[in-house]
Structures are given as structure tokens and as C-alpha cells.
Amino acid sequence: MDRYKDIKIPFNQPTLVGKELHYISQVILEGHSAGDGCFTKRCHALLEKDLGVAKTLLTTSCTDALELAALLLQIKRGDEVIVPSFTFVSTPNAFVLHGARPIFVDIRPDTLNMDESQLEALITMRTRAIIPVHYAGVGCEMDEICAVAQKHGVAVVEDNAHGLYGKYKGQYLGTFGLLATQSFHETKNFICGEGGALLINDPQLIERAEILREKGTNRSRFFRGQVDKYTWVDIGSSFLPSDILAAFLFAQLEARTEIQAKRQMIWETYSDHLQHWAAEFNVKLPFVPKHCEQSYHMFYLLLPTLEDRKALIDHLRQRGILSVFHYLPLHLSAVGRAFGSYPGECPVTEEVSDRLLRLPFYNDLSLDDQMCVIEAVLEFVPQTARKSILAIT
């Protein structure tokens, strides 16, 4: 795009890691490019084996996976779901589409994850689900979240768009809730342009999930030879991605060890080189609790003020580097307010949203380019620090 023509180092850049194009050609040559082909099945098997989940079902997006979860939970008008305000709109929207009211919870100031200490007060007789979002691939406090959910008979659906292969207390993210969702959007660790997956941890939900995903038919049972014909048996929609996308994704997942090692190196390089600068100018770097193993999804800075963030974005842009902010508080959006939310309801979210800045982070980011980003950041003096220096002089 013309507005990015001066950018030398993008925020994100999709990359090939192995056999993507070869596998795509196989799909075309073998004559089955629709959903649930051989590469879809290979992706399912790989993720089920790695994570130990009962069933994985690829979808066309993480949004679709969330919508499939809402259908499985039979969400209806008048139900409530608890979601962080600091998340992408798909998290609540998938449930709002079926009539649910989103109840927004604030985030912790350290990990920027759902503040589990606020959940108990938000539970009502209408609460049907808690939707923790593992921000930046750092696990939410799942022990406490699951305990509250179990106490009140509420489902947990993990939005794990950022966190594939991250862990909480040694257990993979996406394996705590009744259901979990994954994203393979081009900005994620493993990509296929657009794509997602539903992880099913309760085997009793598998058969209906397959039916809902197959337009409300028992087509999956037909292909397994369990019925001699398939027909319309339930509500549903078309959630299957093309096997072309699954072929691209499988090549990425095959290289998961190399991808994660590279992303860890990028994350640690940022952290190591920016520690002293951050401490000097009151800038916060990502926090990862000792009991969490992150997925190395992103690296962000929390600047002292909104003005500092704007200034750093401009500073980096002048050097050909694209940096971006992240979520706007959903409780302050037009839709959020229509559901009764108000300013000040989630104060940490409001503050963090104004100050957070994400640095370039993608699998093919070279060390030379990353050092250019780091050097540009180290040149920057936040306006709050400048004022202090002027006051002293």
C-alpha cells in the first residue's frame, strides 16, 4: 500500500518456512481441495498428539472457532459471558451473535490477562461462560479461573489465538477449558493466511461439533462408514477451511520447533537490549510469571503516556520502521456501551490501551533489522523524561 511505501522494516511479514508450496501443489494434483482433505486430517492428528486434546477441528478463522464454541454451548438470548475488555472484537462477538450479553472484566496490570480476582463478583444466574484470553501467549491464571467456573457450573472457553504451545504450570494452553480456540492468521506464529481451530477437551462434544461444522449434517459419520448416507440432523454452518490452506498450515506446523526457537531468540534479543533503557525511562516490558512458558507471540512496550507512545511511533516511522498499538477497550466501544458498559469500568484496560506499543515481530525478522529497531528505540527519550531533564537543568 502507498502509505507504507517508506517502510523498510514492517510490523509483520508472512514467510515460507518449508514445504508450503509443494504441499499445495499436492492438493491440486490429487484433486481434493475442499475441506477435510488429507492435510486437514494431518493437521488434526499433529495438534491432537502434541497437545493431548480429545479432538481438533480446523476452521476458517479463530472467529469461526469461537462461533462454533457458542453453538456447542447453545448460547441464547439473555445469557451472559465474561470476557476481558482488552481483546479483539471476535471474542465477545461470537457469543453476542447468539444473543448473549458480554460482561467485561478488567485485566491484570502485570500480564495484561483477565483479572481472575474480579470474576466471582461478575457471576450471575445468567452466566454461561468465562472466556480467558492468553494475551501475548502468556497464560492466564487458569487454576483460579477454572475453580470459579466449576463452583458456579460455568463453561471455560479459552481464546488461545496468541498462545499455541505456551504453557501454564507445565500444561499446554488450550487444554484447560471445555473448549479452546486457535488462530492461524498471518500475524500469528503459525499461519495459513486466515485460519483457526477449535480444540475440544470434552469427548462428549465431538460428534455434535462435527455436525455443526459440517452445515448441520452427519457427513463426517458418512465418510467414516458409520452411516450409509448423510442428511440434515442439526443446525450448523460451513466452518471447514480448504485443504489448500491446511496444506500451507501443515508445512508451518512441521517446522514448529524451528519457528518457536527463532521467535524465542527475537523476543529475548529485544528483552536483553531494552532492559536498561526501559528501567531508565519508566517503560514496562512484557512480564512472564515463572510458572508460565510463553509462546513468544509478540514483544510490546508500555510507555509512560499516550503522548510518549505517539511520539515513539512517529520516531520509528521516520526511520522506516512500522510499530503499532493494539486493542481499544471494548467496553468503551459503541456496542459495549449499548450493553451498559461505561468509562472507568475497566481502568487498567483503559490505561494500558493508551500506552501499549508493539514492535516488529515475525519469523523472518533478521538480526540486522531487529538491531535497527532496537537502536532506534534506544535513541528515543520519552517526553516525560525530557520534562524532568529540563526541570533539573
C-alpha positions in Angstrom: 0.0 0.0 0.0 1.2 3.5 -0.8 1.0 4.7 2.8 3.6 2.0 3.7 5.9 2.7 0.8 8.6 4.3 3.0 8.6 1.3 5.4 11.8 -0.7 5.4 11.0 -2.9 8.4 7.3 -3.9 8.6 5.5 -4.8 11.7 4.6 -8.2 10.3 5.7 -10.2 7.3 4.3 -13.7 6.4 7.0 -16.1 5.5 7.5 -19.5 4.0 9.3 -22.0 6.2 9.4 -25.3 4.3 7.2 -27.3 2.1 4.1 -25.0 1.8 4.1 -24.6 -2.0 5.0 -28.3 -2.5 2.1 -29.4 -0.3 -0.3 -27.0 -2.0 0.6 -28.5 -5.4 -0.1 -31.9 -4.0 -3.6 -30.9 -3.0 -4.3 -29.6 -6.5 -2.8 -32.6 -8.3 -4.7 -35.1 -6.1 -8.0 -33.4 -6.9 -9.4 -32.7 -3.5 -9.0 -29.0 -2.5 -12.2 -28.7 -0.4 -12.4 -29.1 3.3 -11.4 -32.1 5.4 -8.8 -33.5 2.9 -5.6 -35.3 3.8 -3.8 -32.2 5.0 -6.6 -31.2 7.3 -6.5 -34.6 8.8 -2.7 -34.4 9.2 -3.1 -31.0 11.0 -5.7 -32.5 13.3 -3.6 -35.5 14.2 -0.4 -33.4 14.8 -2.2 -31.0 17.1 -4.1 -33.7 19.0 -0.9 -35.6 19.6 1.2 -32.6 20.6 -1.4 -31.1 22.9 -3.2 -34.2 24.1 -6.7 -32.8 23.3 -9.6 -35.1 22.6 -10.3 -33.5 19.2 -9.1 -30.7 16.9 -11.2 -29.3 14.2 -9.7 -26.8 11.7 -11.9 -23.8 10.9 -11.6 -20.9 8.5 -10.6 -18.5 11.3 -10.4 -18.2 15.1 -13.6 -16.2 14.9 -15.3 -19.2 13.3 -13.9 -21.4 16.1 -15.4 -19.1 18.7 -18.8 -19.1 16.9 -18.7 -22.9 16.8 -18.0 -22.9 20.5 -21.0 -20.6 21.1 -23.2 -23.1 19.1 -21.9 -26.0 21.1 -22.7 -24.3 24.3 -26.2 -23.5 23.0 -25.8 -19.8 23.8 -29.1 -18.0 23.6 -30.6 -14.6 24.2 -30.3 -13.5 27.8 -27.2 -15.5 28.5 -24.1 -13.7 29.8 -20.4 -14.4 29.0 -17.5 -12.9 30.9 -14.7 -11.6 28.6 -11.8 -9.2 29.0 -12.4 -5.7 27.6 -8.8 -5.9 26.3 -9.2 -8.3 23.4 -10.2 -8.5 19.8 -13.9 -7.9 19.0 -14.3 -11.6 17.8 -14.0 -12.8 21.4 -17.4 -11.4 22.6 -18.9 -11.0 19.1 -19.1 -14.8 18.6 -21.4 -15.1 21.6 -23.3 -11.8 21.1 -24.3 -13.1 17.6 -26.4 -15.7 19.5 -28.0 -13.3 21.9 -25.5 -13.2 24.8 -24.6 -10.1 26.7 -20.8 -9.5 27.2 -19.8 -8.8 30.8 -16.4 -7.1 30.6 -13.7 -7.8 33.2 -10.6 -5.7 33.6 -7.1 -7.0 33.2 -4.1 -7.5 35.5 -1.5 -4.8 35.3 1.4 -7.3 35.0 0.5 -9.9 32.4 -2.5 -7.9 30.8 -4.6 -11.0 31.2 -8.1 -11.3 32.6 -8.0 -10.3 36.3 -9.2 -13.5 37.9 -9.8 -11.8 41.3 -12.8 -9.9 39.8 -14.6 -13.0 38.3 -16.6 -14.0 41.4 -18.3 -10.6 41.7 -19.4 -10.8 38.0 -21.0 -14.2 38.1 -24.8 -14.2 37.9 -27.6 -16.7 37.3 -27.3 -15.9 33.6 -23.5 -16.5 33.3 -22.8 -19.3 30.8 -19.2 -19.0 30.0 -15.9 -17.4 31.0 -13.6 -16.6 28.1 -10.0 -16.1 29.2 -7.7 -14.6 26.5 -4.0 -15.6 26.9 -2.6 -12.2 25.9 0.7 -12.3 24.0 0.8 -16.1 24.6 1.3 -15.8 28.4 -1.1 -18.0 30.3 -4.0 -16.6 32.4 -4.3 -17.8 36.0 -6.1 -20.9 35.0 -6.3 -22.5 38.4 -8.3 -19.7 39.8 -10.4 -19.2 36.7 -11.3 -22.9 36.5 -12.1 -23.0 40.2 -14.6 -20.2 39.9 -16.1 -21.7 36.8 -16.5 -25.1 38.4 -18.0 -23.6 41.6 -20.8 -22.0 39.5 -21.2 -24.6 36.8 -19.9 -22.2 34.1 -18.0 -23.3 31.0 -14.5 -22.1 30.3 -13.6 -21.4 26.6 -10.0 -20.4 26.2 -9.3 -17.8 23.4 -5.8 -19.1 22.7 -5.2 -17.1 19.5 -1.8 -16.0 20.8 -0.8 -19.0 22.8 -0.3 -22.2 20.8 2.5 -24.2 22.5 2.6 -21.8 25.5 2.1 -23.5 28.9 0.7 -22.7 32.4 2.3 -24.7 35.2 3.6 -27.2 32.7 0.3 -27.8 30.9 -0.4 -26.5 27.4 -2.7 -23.5 27.0 -5.9 -24.5 25.3 -6.2 -27.7 27.3 -7.8 -26.3 30.5 -11.3 -25.2 29.3 -14.2 -27.3 28.0 -13.2 -25.7 24.6 -10.4 -23.6 23.2 -9.8 -21.7 20.0 -6.6 -21.1 17.9 -5.7 -18.6 15.2 -3.5 -19.2 12.1 -4.0 -15.6 10.8 -0.9 -14.2 9.0 0.1 -12.3 12.2 0.4 -15.4 14.3 3.3 -17.8 15.0 2.0 -20.4 12.5 0.0 -19.2 9.6 -2.1 -20.0 6.5 -3.3 -16.5 5.7 -6.6 -16.9 7.5 -7.4 -20.0 9.6 -8.3 -21.3 13.0 -9.1 -24.4 15.1 -11.4 -25.5 17.8 -9.8 -27.7 20.5 -12.3 -30.0 22.2 -11.4 -31.2 25.6 -14.7 -33.0 26.4 -15.1 -36.1 24.2 -18.9 -35.8 24.6 -18.9 -32.7 22.4 -17.0 -34.2 19.5 -19.9 -35.7 17.5 -22.1 -32.6 17.7 -19.1 -30.3 16.9 -18.5 -32.3 13.7 -22.2 -32.0 12.8 -22.3 -28.2 13.4 -19.1 -27.7 11.4 -20.5 -29.7 8.5 -23.5 -27.5 7.9 -25.7 -29.4 10.4 -25.2 -32.8 8.6 -23.7 -36.1 9.8 -21.4 -36.1 6.8 -18.3 -36.9 8.9 -20.0 -40.1 10.1 -20.8 -41.0 6.5 -17.2 -40.7 5.4 -16.1 -42.9 8.3 -18.6 -45.5 7.1 -20.8 -45.2 10.2 -23.9 -44.4 8.2 -24.8 -45.3 4.6 -25.9 -41.8 3.7 -25.8 -38.4 5.3 -28.6 -35.9 6.0 -29.5 -32.7 7.8 -29.7 -33.5 11.6 -29.0 -30.2 13.4 -28.3 -26.6 12.9 -24.9 -25.7 11.6 -22.8 -23.7 9.2 -19.8 -24.1 6.9 -16.7 -23.8 9.1 -14.3 -26.0 7.0 -11.2 -24.4 5.5 -10.0 -25.5 2.1 -7.4 -28.3 2.2 -5.1 -25.8 0.3 -5.0 -23.7 3.5 -4.5 -26.9 5.6 -1.5 -27.9 3.3 0.1 -24.5 3.9 -0.5 -24.8 7.7 0.8 -28.3 7.9 4.1 -27.2 6.5 4.3 -24.5 9.1 3.4 -26.9 11.9 6.0 -29.3 10.7 8.6 -26.6 11.3 7.2 -25.7 14.8 10.4 -26.4 16.7 12.5 -24.1 14.4 9.8 -21.4 14.3 9.5 -21.3 18.1 13.3 -21.3 18.6 13.6 -18.3 16.2 10.8 -16.4 17.9 12.3 -17.0 21.3 15.6 -15.6 20.0 13.8 -12.5 18.7 11.9 -12.0 21.9 15.0 -12.4 24.1 17.1 -10.1 21.9 14.5 -7.3 22.4 14.3 -8.0 26.1 18.1 -8.1 26.7 18.9 -4.9 24.7 16.0 -2.8 26.0 16.1 -3.7 29.7 18.3 -0.7 30.8 16.6 1.8 28.6 13.2 0.7 29.9 14.3 1.0 33.5 15.8 4.4 32.9 12.7 5.9 31.3 9.9 4.1 33.2 8.9 1.9 30.3 7.5 -1.5 31.1 8.5 -4.6 29.2 6.4 -7.8 28.9 6.1 -9.7 32.2 6.1 -13.6 32.2 5.4 -15.3 35.5 7.8 -18.1 36.5 5.0 -20.6 36.3 4.3 -19.7 32.6 6.1 -20.7 29.4 5.1 -18.1 26.8 4.6 -18.8 23.1 6.8 -15.8 22.0 4.0 -14.3 20.1 4.8 -10.6 20.4 7.0 -8.0 22.1 5.5 -4.8 23.4 6.4 -1.7 25.3 4.2 0.1 27.8 5.2 3.8 27.5 4.6 6.2 30.4 1.9 8.2 28.5 -0.2 8.2 25.3 1.8 11.2 24.1 5.0 9.1 24.5 3.5 6.3 22.5 2.5 8.6 19.7 6.0 10.1 19.7 7.7 6.8 19.6 5.5 5.5 16.7 6.4 8.7 14.8 10.1 8.4 15.7 10.3 4.8 14.4 8.3 5.7 11.3 10.8 8.4 10.4 13.4 5.6 10.4 11.3 3.3 8.1 10.1 1.1 11.0 6.4 0.3 11.4 5.2 -0.2 15.0 1.6 -0.4 16.1 -0.6 -0.2 19.1 -3.2 -2.9 20.0 -6.7 -3.3 21.3 -9.1 -0.4 22.0 -11.2 -1.1 25.2 -14.3 -2.9 24.1 -16.3 -1.6 27.0 -15.9 1.9 25.6 -17.0 1.0 22.1 -20.4 1.9 20.7 -21.5 -1.7 21.1 -20.0 -2.1 24.5 -21.8 1.0 25.8 -25.1 -0.3 24.2 -24.7 -3.3 26.6 -24.5 -0.9 29.5 -20.7 -0.5 29.9 -19.2 2.9 30.9 -15.9 4.7 31.2 -13.9 3.7 34.3 -15.5 0.2 34.4 -12.1 -1.3 33.4 -9.5 1.3 34.4 -6.4 -0.9 33.8 -7.6 -1.7 30.3 -8.2 2.0 29.6 -4.7 2.9 30.8 -2.8 0.1 29.1 -4.7 0.6 25.8 -3.4 4.1 25.6 0.3 3.2 26.3 1.0 -0.1 24.6 3.2 -0.3 21.5 4.1 -3.5 19.6 7.5 -3.8 17.9 8.1 -5.6 14.6 8.0 -9.4 15.2 7.8 -12.1 12.6 9.5 -15.4 11.8 11.8 -14.0 9.2 13.0 -10.9 11.1 16.7 -10.7 10.6 19.1 -9.8 13.4 20.3 -6.8 11.4 16.8 -5.5 11.0 16.0 -6.2 14.6 19.1 -4.3 15.7 18.0 -1.3 13.6 14.7 -1.4 15.5 16.5 -1.6 18.9 18.9 1.2 18.1 16.0 3.4 17.0 14.2 2.7 20.3 17.3 3.4 22.3 17.6 6.8 20.7 14.2 7.7 21.9 13.7 9.7 25.1 10.1 9.8 26.3 8.6 13.3 26.7 8.0 12.7 30.4 11.7 12.1 30.8 12.6 15.2 28.8 10.5 17.4 31.0 12.3 16.0 34.1 15.6 16.7 32.5 14.6 20.3 31.6 13.3 20.9 35.1 16.7 19.8 36.5 18.7 21.9 34.2 
